[in-house]
Amino acid sequence: MIIQESDSMPRKPSYDRNKLIEQARDLFWTRGWAGTSLKDLEAALKMKPGSFYAAFGSKENLFDLALQKYASDGRMRLQLLSDHHGPLGALQRLPLLVISSDDAPAKACMLSKTLLELQAHGHPLAERASDLLLEMEAQFCALFEQAQTQQLISTARKPQDLARRFQSDLLGLRISAERNGINATLIAEELVRGLASL
């Protein structure tokens, strides 16, 4: 027996949800929370208001999904680097990689930008960004711990301390890459040399 599709049956969305989240991520990454209006999102995603709300519920929900997409892509990139180059090799390649990505809408970290923009207002998205930064720190910590276990670097400092310093340096590097007149490549190379001397 063949069941005919009727108007009352739910229809599969004709859009690629992941692609839309990726497009929204790039818009939010560039303009920030306050600088991105619902009209901006509807225009960029080519969605009418009703379709937008049906797909994502609200601007806040979509921003949350965009933050998670940004963070998951970063974790995956670092894991791939580690798989191919080992823990220390991954950490050494990351600084130059994040400032030389031509397809990125901005050099500065989306998570840190969100934290700086929204933390003073007590916005829940600031806490989400902070949690995702902590997850990234934990991934750095795991790589430093692996590097110490493999005797690639000294065990004089705790992996967590090394991870926090590295993340802080990386965030600063990414901000420097946004500024005119600053050679971020030289800063990145210095950061890499520092890792080699641990």
RAHUWO-V183682 format. One record per residue. N is the residue number from 1. PHI is phi in whole degrees, -180 to 180 (none if undefined). PSI is psi in whole degrees, 0 to 359 (none if undefined). Layout:
BEGIN
n: [N | N]
phi: [PHI | PHI]
psi: [PSI | PSI]
END
This chain:
BEGIN
n: [1 | 2 | 3 | 4 | 5 | 6 | 7 | 8 | 9 | 10 | 11 | 12 | 13 | 14 | 15 | 16 | 17 | 18 | 19 | 20 | 21 | 22 | 23 | 24 | 25 | 26 | 27 | 28 | 29 | 30 | 31 | 32 | 33 | 34 | 35 | 36 | 37 | 38 | 39 | 40 | 41 | 42 | 43 | 44 | 45 | 46 | 47 | 48 | 49 | 50 | 51 | 52 | 53 | 54 | 55 | 56 | 57 | 58 | 59 | 60 | 61 | 62 | 63 | 64 | 65 | 66 | 67 | 68 | 69 | 70 | 71 | 72 | 73 | 74 | 75 | 76 | 77 | 78 | 79 | 80 | 81 | 82 | 83 | 84 | 85 | 86 | 87 | 88 | 89 | 90 | 91 | 92 | 93 | 94 | 95 | 96 | 97 | 98 | 99 | 100 | 101 | 102 | 103 | 104 | 105 | 106 | 107 | 108 | 109 | 110 | 111 | 112 | 113 | 114 | 115 | 116 | 117 | 118 | 119 | 120 | 121 | 122 | 123 | 124 | 125 | 126 | 127 | 128 | 129 | 130 | 131 | 132 | 133 | 134 | 135 | 136 | 137 | 138 | 139 | 140 | 141 | 142 | 143 | 144 | 145 | 146 | 147 | 148 | 149 | 150 | 151 | 152 | 153 | 154 | 155 | 156 | 157 | 158 | 159 | 160 | 161 | 162 | 163 | 164 | 165 | 166 | 167 | 168 | 169 | 170 | 171 | 172 | 173 | 174 | 175 | 176 | 177 | 178 | 179 | 180 | 181 | 182 | 183 | 184 | 185 | 186 | 187 | 188 | 189 | 190 | 191 | 192 | 193 | 194 | 195 | 196 | 197 | 198]
phi: [none | -95 | -93 | -78 | -72 | -115 | -64 | -83 | -83 | -64 | -102 | -70 | -57 | -89 | -108 | -93 | -60 | -63 | -66 | -66 | -63 | -63 | -66 | -65 | -57 | -64 | -69 | -63 | -60 | -77 | -100 | 83 | -66 | -69 | -82 | -116 | -93 | -61 | -62 | -60 | -66 | -61 | -70 | -66 | -90 | 57 | -126 | -80 | -51 | -62 | -67 | -62 | -67 | -66 | -81 | -126 | 84 | -164 | -60 | -63 | -62 | -68 | -63 | -60 | -64 | -66 | -62 | -65 | -64 | -59 | -67 | -67 | -64 | -65 | -64 | -66 | -62 | -68 | -66 | -64 | -60 | -66 | -61 | -91 | -125 | 81 | -63 | -72 | -61 | -64 | -64 | -73 | -85 | -63 | -56 | -69 | -65 | -72 | -98 | -110 | -73 | -71 | -89 | -77 | -70 | -155 | -86 | -65 | -68 | -63 | -67 | -69 | -61 | -65 | -60 | -66 | -73 | -110 | -63 | -64 | -94 | 66 | -75 | -58 | -67 | -66 | -66 | -62 | -61 | -63 | -63 | -70 | -64 | -65 | -65 | -66 | -59 | -64 | -68 | -61 | -59 | -63 | -68 | -64 | -64 | -64 | -63 | -70 | -61 | -84 | 60 | -87 | -139 | -67 | -99 | -66 | -117 | -69 | -56 | -64 | -65 | -64 | -65 | -65 | -66 | -63 | -64 | -61 | -63 | -66 | -65 | -64 | -60 | -69 | -69 | -60 | -66 | -81 | -90 | -74 | 83 | -114 | -87 | -67 | -63 | -63 | -66 | -63 | -64 | -66 | -63 | -64 | -62 | -63 | -67 | -67 | -97 | -67]
psi: [125 | 126 | 120 | 137 | 131 | 171 | 337 | 346 | 139 | 138 | 145 | 132 | 144 | 2 | 162 | 105 | 316 | 322 | 321 | 319 | 321 | 318 | 318 | 320 | 313 | 323 | 312 | 320 | 319 | 314 | 341 | 178 | 304 | 330 | 358 | 114 | 167 | 321 | 320 | 315 | 315 | 321 | 315 | 322 | 354 | 50 | 142 | 158 | 316 | 318 | 322 | 310 | 326 | 324 | 320 | 346 | 311 | 166 | 320 | 317 | 319 | 321 | 319 | 315 | 323 | 319 | 316 | 322 | 315 | 312 | 318 | 323 | 320 | 317 | 319 | 319 | 316 | 324 | 319 | 319 | 317 | 319 | 324 | 330 | 2 | 171 | 314 | 321 | 322 | 314 | 324 | 330 | 336 | 315 | 313 | 327 | 316 | 338 | 353 | 5 | 105 | 338 | 357 | 137 | 341 | 156 | 322 | 150 | 129 | 324 | 315 | 324 | 317 | 316 | 314 | 323 | 321 | 348 | 320 | 337 | 0 | 27 | 138 | 332 | 334 | 319 | 322 | 315 | 319 | 318 | 320 | 326 | 322 | 323 | 321 | 319 | 319 | 325 | 320 | 316 | 317 | 321 | 319 | 320 | 319 | 319 | 323 | 319 | 323 | 6 | 34 | 335 | 165 | 154 | 15 | 332 | 149 | 143 | 322 | 320 | 319 | 319 | 317 | 319 | 317 | 316 | 318 | 315 | 320 | 318 | 319 | 320 | 317 | 326 | 318 | 324 | 339 | 342 | 141 | 145 | 6 | 129 | 91 | 334 | 318 | 321 | 317 | 318 | 324 | 321 | 320 | 318 | 324 | 323 | 323 | 337 | 4 | none]
END
